[in-house]
Amino acid sequence: MGKDRSEKNKIEEKSFEDQVEGRNAVLELLESDRDVNKIYISDGEKHGSINKIIALAKQKKIIVNEISKAKLNQMAQTENNQGVIAIVPPFNYCDVDDILKTAKDRNEKPFILILDGIEDPHNLGSIIRTAETAGVHGIIIPKRRACRS
C-alpha cells in the first residue's frame, strides 16, 4: 500500500494544467481559439498528423521546438504523448481594462503582477497559480514568447 501512495504522489506532483498531449488533442487545440505558448515535438521522422500540427502552428505563429524523444517523454504527464506536447497558458488572456474592472468590481485597489523573462513554462504556471491565491487581479506577460526552453 505504501508503494501505491508514493506512486500516486509522484503523479500528482507532475500534474500540470498547462500542457496538452497527443496528436488529436493538440490538433483540436490548434483548431480552437485557445492560446498556445509553444509546441514540442519529438525529432526524427515526421508523418501523418504531425505535419498538420506543424503547419497550423506555423500559420498561427506558434513556436515549435523539436526535442529528443527521451526529453519529450520526461516532460509528459501521460505515457501516450504520441510525440507532441503543447504548452498552454493555465488561464486565458484578457485586456488590462478587464483586470482594472475586476478590481473595481471588488472595491479593491488593483493588484497587478508584471512578468517578463520567465524561461520555464511550468514556473510560469506556478507563479500564476500562486498569484491567484495571493489575490492578484491580473498578470501582465508577453503574449508570445513568454517562456523559452
C-alpha positions in Angstrom: 0.0 0.0 0.0 2.9 2.4 0.8 4.2 1.9 -2.8 0.9 2.8 -4.3 0.7 6.0 -2.3 4.2 7.2 -3.3 3.4 6.5 -7.0 0.2 8.5 -6.7 2.1 11.4 -5.1 4.6 11.4 -8.0 1.7 11.5 -10.5 0.0 14.4 -8.6 3.3 16.3 -8.4 3.7 16.0 -12.1 0.2 17.0 -12.9 0.1 20.4 -14.7 -2.9 22.1 -16.3 -0.7 23.9 -18.7 0.1 21.2 -21.3 -1.9 19.2 -23.8 -0.5 15.9 -25.1 -1.2 13.7 -28.0 -1.7 14.4 -31.7 -5.5 14.6 -31.8 -5.7 16.7 -28.6 -3.0 19.2 -29.9 -4.7 19.3 -33.3 -8.0 20.2 -31.7 -6.3 22.8 -29.5 -4.8 24.4 -32.6 -8.2 24.5 -34.3 -9.8 26.2 -31.3 -9.4 29.8 -30.3 -7.4 28.9 -27.2 -3.9 30.4 -26.9 -0.9 28.2 -27.2 2.5 29.3 -26.0 4.7 26.6 -27.6 4.6 23.1 -29.1 7.2 20.4 -28.5 7.6 17.6 -31.0 10.0 14.7 -30.9 12.8 14.9 -33.5 13.0 12.4 -36.2 10.6 11.1 -38.8 7.6 13.4 -39.4 4.5 11.7 -40.7 0.7 11.9 -40.5 -0.9 14.5 -38.3 2.4 15.9 -37.1 2.8 17.6 -40.4 -0.7 19.2 -40.0 0.2 20.3 -36.4 3.4 21.9 -37.6 1.6 23.7 -40.5 -1.2 25.0 -38.2 1.4 26.1 -35.6 3.4 28.0 -38.3 0.2 29.6 -39.6 -0.7 30.8 -36.0 3.0 31.9 -35.4 3.4 29.4 -32.5 6.9 28.3 -31.7 7.6 24.6 -32.5 10.6 23.1 -30.8 12.0 19.7 -31.8 13.5 17.8 -28.9 14.6 14.3 -28.3 12.0 11.6 -27.7 13.6 11.0 -24.2 13.2 14.6 -23.2 9.7 14.8 -24.5 8.8 11.6 -22.5 10.3 13.3 -19.5 8.1 16.3 -19.9 5.0 14.2 -20.5 2.3 13.7 -17.9 1.0 10.5 -19.7 2.7 7.7 -21.4 0.9 8.3 -24.7 2.1 11.7 -25.8 2.4 10.5 -29.4 5.5 12.7 -29.9 3.8 16.0 -29.3 3.1 18.3 -26.3 1.6 21.8 -26.4 2.2 24.3 -23.6 -0.8 26.5 -23.0 -1.4 29.3 -20.6 -3.1 28.0 -17.5 -5.5 30.9 -17.7 -7.0 32.9 -20.6 -5.6 36.2 -21.7 -7.6 39.4 -21.2 -7.1 43.2 -21.6 -5.7 45.4 -18.9 -9.0 47.2 -18.8 -10.6 43.8 -17.7 -8.1 43.5 -14.9 -8.9 47.0 -13.7 -12.6 46.4 -13.9 -12.3 43.2 -11.8 -10.5 45.2 -9.1 -13.1 48.0 -9.3 -16.0 45.5 -9.1 -14.4 44.1 -5.9 -13.9 47.6 -4.4 -10.2 46.9 -4.2 -7.1 48.7 -5.3 -5.7 47.0 -8.4 -3.1 44.4 -7.7 -1.2 43.6 -10.9 1.8 41.4 -11.4 4.1 42.1 -14.4 6.3 39.3 -15.5 9.0 39.1 -18.2 11.8 36.7 -18.9 10.3 33.6 -17.3 12.0 30.8 -19.0 10.2 27.6 -17.8 6.5 27.2 -18.7 6.0 25.2 -15.5 7.4 28.0 -13.4 5.1 30.5 -15.1 2.1 28.2 -14.3 3.2 28.0 -10.7 3.6 31.8 -10.4 0.2 32.3 -11.9 -1.4 29.9 -9.5 0.4 31.4 -6.5 -0.6 34.9 -7.6 -4.2 33.9 -7.8 -4.2 32.7 -4.2 -2.5 35.9 -3.2 -5.4 38.0 -4.6 -3.7 39.3 -7.7 -6.3 40.7 -10.0 -4.2 40.1 -13.2 -0.8 39.3 -14.5 0.8 41.0 -17.5 3.1 38.8 -19.6 4.2 38.9 -23.2 1.5 37.1 -25.3 4.1 35.3 -27.4 7.5 34.0 -26.4 6.7 34.3 -22.7 8.7 31.2 -22.0 11.7 29.7 -23.7 13.2 26.3 -23.4 
